[in-house]
Amino acid sequence: MKKLLFGALVLGFMSACNSDNLSNQNENSENLTAPASGAALRRGCASEEIRQNALKNSSELRQKFSELELRTEKFENDLKLGKVLSDGSIEIPVVVNVLYRTSSENLSDSRIAEQIAVLNADYAGSNSDASKIPTEFQGVKAGDVKVRFRLANTVRKSTTKTSWSTNDAMKKSSSGGIDATSPSNYLNIWVVGNMGQILGYATFPESAGLWNDGVVIAAPYFGKTGASSPFNLGRTATHEVGHYLNLRHIWGDANCGNDLVADTPTQTGANSGKPSYPLYNTCSGTQRSVMFMNYMDYVDDAAMFMFSAGQRSRMQSVVASSGARSGLRLY
């Protein structure tokens, strides 16, 4: 059973960490370069590193983080006791902000609609590859998370920038980006042409309503049609929205780390590519197969196809009427 230790977590967030990138997991995300021609791509998500830096520099965010986890734990306990509705259904309005330099970066309306459809399928548990969930994990699969997504608006802006980093410049008109649309009430997704070795990143719920709140995704990994293999099934958005709804990477961003979810097996680190099941790891002297097919791991799009029930509870707690993202409940 994974335990939640607030002091240790906050200290962990304040420590140094490695960037998530495509080819070298120790490279600084502020100095991004494109992977060498012919090099195999690996999933890159900078969300956890950015969160750690933000928590390190803000006592206010650290307080919000602590309160967020306390509310999440209370919601999970109330679910077990039947004190709250287990449905937790919500439709999240989405604003997609497209920053493009070339026509290929100016993603079509159909590709944006395609990405919204992927999010809806993955979060409803109706994705066609859900049938691949191993028997071992059938009992803990999330099924329908009760979160839906509705495209509310698309904002487009031409830019001369050839690359973007993780400094949130795309989220400010003053630095050539697009200002967020009411981030307390809308999930803002920024699509940018190139972030080097980073596929995307997201803010966590302690940042709810702040000017930079939302998800960023590099255009080559957004949607399906025309997206770059092996990240061409729209799962980068599924992964990053998971962070937005308070899910950590499944390995807890540490060797045998804690993702704060009891029903995801502890694993030694991130997985990549297309592993074969079962894939065994040993943590604390116990060997067992890991849930590499979880959306919060780093495997290829075609190899990820599930959330766990524990992850579903964490996400529902965030969008509940008392949750950190209750402002998204625009009926």
Residue frames as qw, qx, qy, qz and C-alpha x, y, z in Angstrom:
[[0.000, 0.890, 0.456, 0.000, 0.00, 0.00, 0.00],
 [0.416, 0.382, -0.019, 0.825, 1.40, 3.34, -1.05],
 [0.327, -0.712, -0.460, 0.417, 1.32, 5.92, 1.73],
 [0.220, 0.825, 0.141, 0.501, 1.09, 9.69, 1.41],
 [0.588, -0.485, -0.217, 0.610, 3.77, 11.54, 3.37],
 [0.210, 0.953, 0.199, 0.089, 3.28, 15.28, 2.84],
 [0.328, -0.855, 0.304, 0.264, 6.59, 16.40, 4.31],
 [0.602, -0.200, 0.640, 0.433, 8.61, 13.96, 2.26],
 [0.509, 0.622, 0.532, 0.267, 6.67, 14.84, -0.87],
 [0.079, 0.995, 0.048, -0.029, 7.19, 18.58, -0.52],
 [0.422, -0.692, 0.483, 0.330, 10.88, 18.08, 0.17],
 [0.642, 0.113, 0.660, 0.374, 11.06, 15.82, -2.85],
 [0.394, 0.826, 0.367, 0.166, 9.43, 18.47, -5.02],
 [0.098, -0.976, 0.156, 0.117, 12.00, 20.98, -3.81],
 [0.646, -0.396, 0.524, 0.389, 14.93, 18.79, -4.81],
 [0.174, 0.531, -0.549, -0.622, 16.71, 18.82, -8.14],
 [0.773, 0.251, 0.562, -0.154, 15.31, 16.64, -10.91],
 [0.319, -0.133, 0.689, 0.638, 15.98, 15.51, -14.44],
 [0.452, 0.343, -0.166, -0.807, 14.12, 16.71, -17.53],
 [0.697, 0.270, 0.661, -0.064, 11.74, 14.42, -19.38],
 [0.258, 0.648, -0.378, -0.608, 12.80, 14.37, -22.99],
 [0.870, 0.369, -0.101, -0.311, 12.88, 12.29, -26.13],
 [0.813, 0.397, -0.394, 0.162, 16.41, 10.99, -26.21],
 [0.471, 0.211, -0.575, 0.634, 18.33, 11.95, -23.07],
 [0.486, -0.719, -0.477, -0.137, 16.55, 12.04, -19.72],
 [0.564, -0.511, -0.201, 0.616, 19.25, 14.21, -18.14],
 [0.334, 0.285, 0.253, 0.862, 19.17, 17.11, -20.58],
 [0.022, 0.414, 0.361, -0.835, 17.98, 20.55, -19.47],
 [0.356, 0.638, 0.678, 0.081, 14.67, 21.39, -21.12],
 [0.079, 0.911, 0.044, -0.403, 15.70, 25.00, -21.63],
 [0.009, -0.619, 0.630, 0.469, 18.42, 23.88, -24.06],
 [0.793, 0.253, 0.525, -0.177, 16.41, 21.73, -26.42],
 [0.118, 0.471, -0.654, -0.581, 17.68, 20.33, -29.67],
 [0.849, 0.209, -0.134, -0.466, 15.94, 18.16, -32.20],
 [0.823, -0.246, 0.509, 0.060, 16.79, 14.45, -32.00],
 [0.125, -0.459, 0.698, 0.535, 19.41, 13.26, -34.45],
 [0.667, 0.308, -0.344, -0.585, 18.11, 12.05, -37.79],
 [0.689, 0.123, -0.704, -0.118, 17.10, 8.42, -37.57],
 [0.037, 0.183, -0.783, 0.594, 17.22, 8.38, -33.77],
 [0.323, -0.459, -0.821, -0.104, 14.38, 6.54, -32.04],
 [0.245, -0.540, 0.033, -0.805, 11.91, 8.90, -30.41],
 [0.353, -0.281, -0.805, 0.384, 11.08, 8.54, -26.73],
 [0.229, -0.821, -0.460, -0.248, 8.17, 10.21, -24.99],
 [0.361, 0.081, -0.326, 0.870, 9.06, 13.47, -23.25],
 [0.319, -0.791, -0.433, -0.290, 6.89, 15.26, -20.68],
 [0.330, 0.330, -0.380, 0.799, 8.24, 18.17, -18.64],
 [0.471, -0.676, -0.291, -0.487, 5.23, 18.54, -16.32],
 [0.783, -0.521, -0.278, 0.193, 6.77, 17.10, -13.16],
 [0.588, 0.013, -0.094, 0.803, 10.02, 19.06, -13.46],
 [0.025, -0.505, -0.155, -0.848, 8.12, 22.30, -14.02],
 [0.623, -0.658, -0.320, -0.278, 5.89, 21.53, -11.02],
 [0.774, -0.335, -0.259, 0.471, 8.89, 20.88, -8.79],
 [0.380, 0.183, -0.015, 0.907, 10.50, 24.16, -9.77],
 [0.265, -0.595, -0.250, -0.716, 7.24, 26.05, -9.22],
 [0.730, -0.601, -0.322, -0.046, 6.74, 24.49, -5.78],
 [0.701, -0.124, -0.205, 0.672, 10.33, 25.22, -4.83],
 [0.237, 0.204, 0.038, 0.949, 9.87, 28.90, -5.63],
 [0.374, -0.413, -0.175, -0.812, 6.41, 29.49, -4.16],
 [0.062, 0.002, 0.831, -0.553, 5.26, 28.89, -0.60],
 [0.574, 0.200, 0.160, -0.778, 1.71, 29.68, -1.78],
 [0.712, 0.256, -0.532, -0.380, 1.81, 26.85, -4.32],
 [0.289, 0.168, -0.899, 0.283, 3.29, 24.48, -1.71],
 [0.320, 0.083, 0.605, -0.725, 0.36, 25.27, 0.58],
 [0.696, 0.276, -0.109, -0.654, -2.12, 24.71, -2.25],
 [0.546, 0.282, -0.779, -0.121, -0.41, 21.41, -3.09],
 [0.041, 0.065, -0.873, 0.481, -0.70, 20.20, 0.49],
 [0.490, 0.209, 0.388, -0.752, -4.37, 21.21, 0.67],
 [0.644, 0.324, -0.444, -0.531, -5.00, 19.55, -2.69],
 [0.432, 0.171, -0.885, 0.042, -3.66, 16.21, -1.50],
 [0.156, 0.063, 0.752, -0.637, -5.59, 16.41, 1.77],
 [0.605, 0.281, 0.104, -0.738, -8.83, 17.04, -0.16],
 [0.599, 0.306, -0.657, -0.340, -8.02, 14.20, -2.54],
 [0.206, 0.092, -0.929, 0.294, -7.44, 11.79, 0.33],
 [0.349, 0.175, 0.559, -0.732, -10.70, 12.89, 1.99],
 [0.647, 0.311, -0.225, -0.659, -12.63, 12.43, -1.27],
 [0.502, 0.229, -0.825, -0.119, -11.24, 8.91, -1.69],
 [0.024, -0.034, -0.866, 0.497, -12.18, 8.01, 1.90],
 [0.473, 0.251, 0.294, -0.791, -15.67, 9.51, 1.46],
 [0.607, 0.265, -0.550, -0.509, -16.11, 7.41, -1.70],
 [0.338, 0.085, -0.927, 0.140, -15.34, 4.27, 0.28],
 [0.068, 0.213, 0.734, -0.642, -17.86, 5.30, 2.94],
 [0.093, 0.569, 0.758, 0.305, -20.55, 6.20, 0.42],
 [0.136, -0.673, -0.342, 0.642, -20.57, 9.85, 1.47],
 [0.168, 0.573, -0.261, -0.759, -20.19, 11.30, -2.03],
 [0.825, 0.473, 0.123, -0.283, -21.58, 10.41, -5.41],
 [0.660, -0.262, 0.573, 0.409, -19.25, 8.04, -7.21],
 [0.606, 0.680, 0.377, 0.169, -20.43, 9.34, -10.60],
 [0.382, -0.613, 0.148, 0.676, -18.60, 12.69, -10.54],
 [0.558, 0.499, 0.501, 0.433, -19.54, 13.37, -14.17],
 [0.054, -0.794, 0.000, 0.605, -18.35, 16.62, -15.69],
 [0.666, 0.593, 0.287, 0.351, -17.97, 18.05, -19.19],
 [0.431, -0.574, 0.091, 0.690, -14.84, 20.20, -19.44],
 [0.478, 0.868, 0.125, -0.049, -14.92, 23.05, -21.97],
 [0.726, -0.195, 0.293, 0.591, -11.68, 23.22, -23.95],
 [0.300, 0.925, -0.085, -0.217, -10.01, 26.14, -25.72],
 [0.841, 0.041, 0.266, 0.470, -7.30, 25.12, -28.19],
 [0.017, 0.930, -0.162, -0.329, -4.71, 27.86, -28.83],
 [0.863, 0.265, 0.255, 0.345, -2.76, 27.19, -32.04],
 [0.102, -0.861, 0.296, 0.401, 0.53, 29.02, -32.58],
 [0.850, 0.289, 0.376, 0.229, 1.82, 28.30, -36.07],
 [0.163, -0.644, 0.396, 0.634, 4.70, 29.34, -38.29],
 [0.066, 0.162, -0.803, -0.569, 4.02, 27.04, -41.23],
 [0.656, -0.053, -0.286, -0.696, 0.80, 25.73, -42.78],
 [0.663, -0.047, -0.747, 0.015, 1.52, 22.25, -41.37],
 [0.219, -0.057, -0.666, 0.711, 1.65, 23.71, -37.86],
 [0.407, 0.002, 0.087, -0.909, -1.71, 25.43, -38.35],
 [0.128, 0.089, 0.986, -0.051, -3.65, 22.30, -37.44],
 [0.302, -0.261, -0.574, -0.715, -6.97, 21.79, -39.16],
 [0.581, -0.260, 0.227, -0.738, -10.31, 21.90, -37.39],
 [0.912, 0.000, -0.318, -0.260, -10.77, 18.22, -38.19],
 [0.613, 0.221, -0.632, 0.420, -7.48, 17.29, -36.51],
 [0.146, -0.295, 0.490, -0.807, -8.46, 19.26, -33.41],
 [0.782, -0.138, -0.001, -0.608, -11.85, 17.52, -33.36],
 [0.831, 0.152, -0.534, 0.027, -10.01, 14.23, -33.73],
 [0.303, 0.273, -0.663, 0.627, -7.94, 14.98, -30.64],
 [0.473, -0.226, 0.319, -0.790, -11.02, 15.87, -28.59],
 [0.886, 0.000, -0.258, -0.385, -12.56, 12.55, -29.69],
 [0.652, 0.214, -0.658, 0.310, -9.46, 10.68, -28.48],
 [0.051, -0.269, 0.571, -0.774, -9.67, 12.38, -25.09],
 [0.691, -0.134, 0.100, -0.703, -13.33, 11.49, -24.78],
 [0.887, 0.082, -0.428, -0.153, -12.72, 7.84, -25.67],
 [0.510, 0.259, -0.668, 0.477, -9.70, 7.42, -23.41],
 [0.142, -0.206, 0.532, -0.809, -11.38, 9.05, -20.40],
 [0.769, -0.063, 0.015, -0.636, -14.62, 7.12, -20.98],
 [0.480, -0.269, 0.835, -0.032, -12.75, 3.84, -21.19],
 [0.771, 0.477, 0.340, -0.248, -14.34, 3.27, -24.59],
 [0.141, 0.704, -0.594, -0.362, -11.05, 3.35, -26.53],
 [0.884, 0.258, -0.277, -0.273, -10.87, 0.43, -28.97],
 [0.564, 0.377, -0.682, 0.274, -7.60, -0.88, -27.50],
 [0.487, -0.475, 0.454, -0.575, -9.03, -1.14, -23.97],
 [0.971, 0.001, -0.083, -0.224, -9.56, -4.79, -24.86],
 [0.672, 0.435, -0.502, 0.329, -5.79, -5.24, -24.55],
 [0.355, -0.654, 0.444, -0.498, -5.79, -4.60, -20.78],
 [0.367, 0.196, -0.903, 0.110, -4.24, -7.74, -19.22],
 [0.649, -0.460, -0.575, -0.191, -6.43, -9.97, -17.07],
 [0.540, -0.193, -0.497, 0.651, -4.21, -9.10, -14.09],
 [0.082, -0.114, -0.159, 0.977, -5.31, -5.45, -14.27],
 [0.241, -0.439, -0.649, -0.573, -8.94, -5.92, -15.32],
 [0.450, -0.614, -0.625, 0.176, -10.03, -5.69, -11.69],
 [0.329, -0.610, -0.176, 0.699, -8.44, -2.27, -11.18],
 [0.277, 0.297, 0.443, 0.799, -9.10, -0.64, -14.56],
 [0.090, 0.209, 0.248, -0.942, -10.77, 2.77, -14.36],
 [0.234, 0.587, 0.764, 0.128, -13.41, 2.20, -16.99],
 [0.098, 0.791, 0.316, 0.515, -15.36, 5.45, -17.34],
 [0.376, -0.047, -0.366, 0.850, -13.61, 8.28, -15.49],
 [0.021, -0.803, -0.583, 0.121, -16.82, 10.35, -15.89],
 [0.133, -0.661, 0.124, 0.728, -14.92, 13.24, -17.45],
 [0.595, 0.591, 0.480, 0.258, -15.88, 14.50, -20.90],
 [0.297, -0.381, 0.197, 0.853, -14.36, 17.18, -23.11],
 [0.395, 0.781, 0.483, 0.025, -16.14, 19.72, -25.32],
 [0.449, 0.115, 0.194, 0.865, -14.34, 22.02, -27.74],
 [0.007, -0.807, -0.421, 0.414, -15.50, 25.54, -26.84],
 [0.284, 0.937, -0.083, -0.188, -13.22, 27.58, -29.09],
 [0.819, 0.077, 0.171, 0.543, -10.11, 27.53, -31.25],
 [0.031, -0.960, 0.091, 0.264, -7.78, 30.55, -31.21],
 [0.836, 0.265, 0.171, 0.449, -5.12, 30.81, -33.93],
 [0.094, -0.951, 0.159, 0.247, -2.10, 33.08, -34.15],
 [0.791, 0.518, -0.130, 0.299, 0.71, 33.25, -36.67],
 [0.528, -0.791, 0.231, 0.207, 4.23, 33.47, -35.28],
 [0.530, 0.728, -0.432, 0.052, 7.78, 33.74, -36.55],
 [0.462, -0.583, 0.645, -0.177, 9.19, 31.68, -33.68],
 [0.617, 0.340, -0.680, -0.202, 10.87, 28.49, -34.84],
 [0.575, -0.104, -0.779, 0.228, 10.94, 26.80, -31.44],
 [0.494, -0.679, 0.018, -0.543, 9.45, 27.02, -27.97],
 [0.302, 0.218, -0.817, 0.441, 10.71, 25.98, -24.54],
 [0.451, -0.506, -0.733, 0.055, 9.01, 25.24, -21.23],
 [0.220, -0.104, -0.324, 0.914, 9.15, 28.85, -19.99],
 [0.150, 0.653, 0.680, -0.298, 5.42, 29.45, -20.75],
 [0.047, -0.314, 0.244, 0.916, 6.14, 32.09, -23.42],
 [0.102, -0.241, -0.780, -0.568, 3.38, 30.59, -25.57],
 [0.225, -0.625, -0.735, 0.138, 0.87, 31.53, -22.86],
 [0.148, -0.705, -0.188, 0.668, 1.50, 35.31, -22.98],
 [0.509, 0.797, 0.282, 0.160, 0.61, 37.62, -25.85],
 [0.115, -0.957, 0.240, 0.117, 3.39, 39.92, -24.66],
 [0.381, -0.517, 0.714, 0.279, 5.95, 37.23, -25.53],
 [0.290, 0.306, -0.690, -0.588, 4.37, 36.23, -28.82],
 [0.006, -0.143, -0.988, 0.057, 1.92, 33.70, -27.43],
 [0.394, -0.461, -0.490, -0.626, -1.81, 33.60, -26.73],
 [0.258, -0.283, 0.550, -0.743, -3.30, 34.60, -23.39],
 [0.033, -0.199, -0.973, 0.109, -5.36, 31.89, -21.68],
 [0.421, -0.396, -0.370, -0.727, -9.14, 32.07, -21.92],
 [0.637, -0.496, 0.163, -0.566, -10.55, 32.20, -18.37],
 [0.425, 0.316, -0.841, 0.112, -8.25, 29.44, -17.02],
 [0.330, -0.104, 0.719, -0.603, -10.46, 28.89, -13.96],
 [0.685, 0.305, 0.365, -0.552, -13.32, 27.82, -16.22],
 [0.811, 0.536, -0.146, -0.182, -11.70, 26.40, -19.34],
 [0.800, -0.246, 0.398, 0.375, -9.00, 23.84, -20.06],
 [0.331, 0.866, -0.259, -0.271, -6.59, 25.77, -22.25],
 [0.856, -0.035, 0.386, 0.342, -4.43, 23.71, -24.59],
 [0.150, 0.843, -0.326, -0.402, -1.60, 25.46, -26.44],
 [0.893, 0.222, 0.312, 0.236, -0.31, 23.75, -29.59],
 [0.044, -0.863, 0.350, 0.362, 3.11, 24.95, -30.70],
 [0.723, 0.582, -0.332, -0.170, 5.23, 23.98, -33.68],
 [0.765, 0.267, -0.500, 0.306, 8.36, 22.64, -32.03],
 [0.525, -0.788, 0.237, -0.215, 9.64, 22.05, -28.50],
 [0.151, 0.611, -0.775, 0.063, 12.72, 20.06, -29.45],
 [0.330, 0.087, -0.936, 0.085, 12.78, 16.93, -27.32],
 [0.238, 0.156, 0.667, -0.689, 9.66, 17.74, -25.28],
 [0.032, -0.384, -0.835, -0.394, 6.31, 16.33, -26.42],
 [0.312, -0.693, -0.328, -0.562, 4.28, 18.35, -23.96],
 [0.266, -0.036, -0.669, 0.693, 3.77, 19.53, -20.40],
 [0.363, -0.663, -0.511, -0.409, 0.95, 20.56, -18.08],
 [0.136, -0.432, 0.459, -0.764, 0.22, 22.44, -14.89],
 [0.299, -0.244, -0.901, 0.200, -1.16, 20.56, -11.88],
 [0.250, -0.736, -0.573, -0.260, -4.33, 21.56, -9.96],
 [0.427, -0.611, -0.277, 0.607, -2.54, 23.73, -7.41],
 [0.192, -0.157, 0.281, 0.927, -2.12, 26.15, -10.35],
 [0.144, 0.617, 0.759, 0.152, -5.86, 26.22, -11.08],
 [0.053, 0.933, 0.352, -0.056, -6.91, 29.61, -12.47],
 [0.379, -0.635, 0.240, 0.629, -3.41, 31.07, -12.77],
 [0.392, 0.739, -0.210, -0.506, -2.46, 32.81, -16.03],
 [0.214, 0.502, -0.798, -0.257, -0.31, 29.85, -17.12],
 [0.589, -0.030, 0.738, -0.328, -2.75, 27.08, -16.19],
 [0.796, 0.456, -0.023, -0.397, -3.27, 24.45, -18.87],
 [0.847, -0.037, 0.476, 0.235, -1.57, 22.02, -21.23],
 [0.231, 0.758, -0.423, -0.440, 1.06, 22.53, -23.94],
 [0.842, 0.096, 0.518, 0.118, 1.59, 20.03, -26.76],
 [0.121, -0.445, 0.570, 0.680, 3.99, 20.09, -29.70],
 [0.634, 0.403, -0.108, -0.652, 2.06, 20.04, -32.98],
 [0.425, 0.327, -0.805, -0.253, 3.65, 16.81, -34.30],
 [0.162, -0.051, -0.950, 0.264, 2.10, 14.89, -31.40],
 [0.380, 0.227, 0.380, -0.812, -1.37, 16.44, -31.39],
 [0.765, 0.338, 0.026, -0.548, -4.26, 14.40, -32.78],
 [0.800, -0.029, 0.589, 0.107, -3.79, 11.49, -35.16],
 [0.697, 0.626, 0.283, 0.207, -3.94, 12.37, -38.85],
 [0.413, 0.803, -0.162, 0.399, -0.54, 13.70, -39.85],
 [0.525, -0.784, 0.308, -0.122, 0.97, 13.24, -36.37],
 [0.327, 0.631, -0.701, 0.060, 4.48, 11.80, -35.94],
 [0.942, -0.160, -0.290, -0.049, 4.91, 8.12, -35.14],
 [0.337, -0.256, -0.906, -0.027, 5.14, 6.55, -32.59],
 [0.009, -0.368, -0.549, 0.750, 3.15, 9.31, -30.85],
 [0.191, 0.011, -0.463, -0.866, 0.39, 9.59, -33.44],
 [0.299, -0.430, -0.835, -0.165, -2.70, 8.31, -31.62],
 [0.266, -0.708, -0.136, -0.640, -3.43, 11.43, -29.56],
 [0.765, -0.457, -0.422, 0.167, -2.16, 9.95, -26.30],
 [0.395, 0.158, -0.272, 0.863, 0.22, 12.84, -25.53],
 [0.324, -0.433, -0.045, -0.840, -2.88, 14.92, -24.77],
 [0.799, -0.403, -0.400, -0.198, -4.35, 12.06, -22.71],
 [0.713, -0.103, -0.403, 0.564, -1.14, 11.92, -20.67],
 [0.199, 0.217, -0.177, 0.939, -0.83, 15.68, -20.15],
 [0.501, -0.475, -0.188, -0.699, -4.50, 16.15, -19.25],
 [0.796, -0.327, -0.493, 0.127, -3.89, 13.41, -16.66],
 [0.453, -0.018, -0.341, 0.823, -1.33, 15.72, -15.03],
 [0.176, -0.349, -0.102, -0.915, -3.80, 18.62, -15.30],
 [0.724, -0.427, -0.258, -0.476, -6.24, 16.44, -13.33],
 [0.456, -0.690, 0.468, -0.312, -3.63, 15.61, -10.66],
 [0.995, -0.014, 0.062, 0.077, -2.03, 12.38, -11.85],
 [0.244, -0.760, 0.551, 0.244, 1.69, 11.92, -11.44],
 [0.522, 0.443, -0.699, -0.205, 3.89, 9.76, -13.62],
 [0.910, -0.236, -0.232, -0.249, 3.19, 6.16, -12.70],
 [0.785, 0.061, -0.426, 0.446, 6.76, 5.54, -11.45],
 [0.465, -0.832, -0.224, 0.202, 6.55, 8.53, -9.10],
 [0.341, 0.879, -0.211, 0.258, 9.51, 10.22, -10.85],
 [0.265, -0.679, 0.657, -0.191, 11.95, 8.22, -8.75],
 [0.395, 0.202, -0.894, -0.054, 13.35, 4.72, -8.61],
 [0.345, -0.378, -0.851, 0.114, 10.46, 2.70, -7.14],
 [0.049, -0.093, 0.198, -0.975, 8.75, 6.04, -6.45],
 [0.125, 0.460, 0.784, -0.397, 5.24, 6.83, -5.24],
 [0.025, -0.285, -0.488, -0.825, 2.56, 8.08, -7.65],
 [0.286, 0.000, 0.452, -0.845, 0.10, 8.38, -4.71],
 [0.763, 0.061, -0.251, -0.592, -2.17, 5.73, -6.25],
 [0.600, -0.355, 0.673, -0.246, -2.60, 2.47, -4.35],
 [0.862, 0.214, 0.442, -0.127, -3.61, 0.22, -7.25],
 [0.618, 0.731, -0.288, 0.014, -0.77, 0.99, -9.68],
 [0.926, -0.190, -0.071, 0.317, 2.17, -1.38, -9.12],
 [0.273, -0.864, 0.291, 0.306, 5.37, 0.29, -7.94],
 [0.862, 0.424, 0.089, 0.264, 7.96, 0.29, -10.71],
 [0.681, -0.307, 0.057, 0.662, 11.63, 1.14, -10.99],
 [0.103, -0.421, 0.201, 0.878, 11.27, 3.87, -13.59],
 [0.562, 0.527, -0.019, -0.638, 9.70, 4.97, -16.86],
 [0.652, 0.116, 0.708, 0.246, 9.10, 2.51, -19.67],
 [0.262, 0.604, -0.275, -0.701, 9.39, 3.36, -23.35],
 [0.176, 0.213, -0.842, -0.463, 8.68, 1.83, -26.71],
 [0.785, -0.101, -0.250, -0.557, 6.28, -1.13, -26.88],
 [0.194, -0.374, 0.862, -0.282, 7.06, -3.49, -23.98],
 [0.591, -0.106, -0.735, -0.316, 5.68, -7.01, -23.88],
 [0.615, -0.440, 0.312, -0.575, 3.45, -8.09, -21.00],
 [0.502, -0.843, -0.160, 0.106, 4.34, -9.22, -18.40],
 [0.426, 0.637, -0.314, 0.560, 7.19, -6.82, -17.70],
 [0.735, -0.535, -0.367, 0.195, 8.66, -7.52, -14.27],
 [0.120, 0.715, -0.338, 0.600, 10.22, -5.00, -11.89],
 [0.665, -0.340, -0.576, 0.332, 11.51, -5.52, -8.35],
 [0.075, -0.642, 0.167, -0.745, 10.81, -2.88, -5.71],
 [0.497, -0.502, 0.457, -0.540, 11.28, -3.33, -1.94],
 [0.244, -0.266, 0.930, -0.073, 12.23, -6.93, -2.55],
 [0.613, 0.371, 0.628, -0.304, 8.96, -7.75, -4.36],
 [0.071, -0.163, 0.684, 0.708, 8.92, -8.71, -8.02],
 [0.448, 0.534, 0.664, -0.270, 5.76, -8.20, -10.03],
 [0.375, 0.431, 0.530, 0.626, 4.57, -7.17, -13.47],
 [0.060, -0.390, -0.174, 0.902, 4.12, -3.42, -13.92],
 [0.389, 0.724, 0.542, -0.178, 1.29, -1.46, -15.54],
 [0.326, -0.249, 0.369, 0.834, 3.37, -0.06, -18.40],
 [0.108, 0.459, 0.689, 0.550, 0.19, 0.28, -20.50],
 [0.149, -0.768, -0.469, 0.411, -1.03, 3.05, -18.18],
 [0.336, 0.860, 0.207, 0.324, -1.46, 6.47, -19.81],
 [0.259, -0.947, 0.184, -0.046, 0.90, 7.97, -17.22],
 [0.772, -0.272, 0.381, 0.429, 3.92, 5.91, -18.28],
 [0.039, 0.709, -0.363, -0.603, 6.23, 6.85, -21.17],
 [0.544, 0.090, 0.784, 0.285, 5.48, 4.06, -23.66],
 [0.002, 0.040, 0.559, 0.828, 4.48, 4.66, -27.29],
 [0.512, 0.025, 0.044, -0.857, 0.90, 5.72, -28.00],
 [0.732, 0.048, -0.547, -0.403, -0.01, 2.26, -29.27],
 [0.522, 0.018, -0.792, 0.314, 1.21, 0.64, -26.04],
 [0.033, 0.081, 0.572, -0.816, -0.84, 2.75, -23.57],
 [0.355, -0.307, -0.608, -0.641, -4.56, 2.22, -23.12],
 [0.553, -0.570, -0.607, -0.040, -5.74, 2.45, -19.50],
 [0.170, -0.581, 0.394, -0.692, -6.14, 4.42, -16.28],
 [0.329, -0.130, -0.891, 0.284, -6.60, 2.67, -12.93],
 [0.370, -0.721, -0.562, -0.165, -9.54, 2.99, -10.54],
 [0.510, -0.576, -0.234, 0.594, -7.31, 4.82, -8.07],
 [0.249, -0.029, 0.269, 0.930, -6.35, 7.34, -10.73],
 [0.159, -0.563, -0.604, -0.541, -10.04, 7.81, -11.54],
 [0.448, -0.737, -0.464, 0.203, -10.75, 8.73, -7.91],
 [0.421, -0.387, 0.000, 0.821, -7.94, 11.29, -7.89],
 [0.093, 0.187, 0.449, 0.869, -9.26, 12.91, -11.05],
 [0.289, -0.655, -0.621, -0.317, -12.85, 12.94, -9.83],
 [0.462, -0.631, -0.380, 0.494, -11.78, 14.59, -6.58],
 [0.303, -0.184, 0.153, 0.922, -10.26, 17.48, -8.53],
 [0.137, -0.233, -0.479, -0.835, -13.35, 18.21, -10.62],
 [0.269, -0.557, -0.771, 0.147, -15.84, 17.64, -7.77],
 [0.099, -0.883, -0.283, -0.362, -17.86, 20.64, -6.54],
 [0.530, -0.835, 0.103, 0.102, -15.36, 21.00, -3.69],
 [0.855, 0.010, 0.200, 0.478, -12.29, 20.25, -5.84],
 [0.343, -0.500, 0.190, 0.772, -9.47, 22.46, -7.00],
 [0.036, -0.029, 0.592, 0.805, -10.89, 22.52, -10.54],
 [0.204, 0.547, 0.754, -0.301, -14.55, 22.98, -9.62],
 [0.173, 0.619, -0.053, -0.764, -14.56, 26.09, -11.83],
 [0.051, 0.166, -0.800, -0.575, -14.63, 23.80, -14.87],
 [0.145, 0.405, 0.895, -0.120, -18.17, 22.75, -13.99],
 [0.225, 0.263, -0.119, -0.930, -19.88, 25.07, -16.50],
 [0.379, 0.335, 0.860, -0.069, -23.24, 23.43, -17.03]]
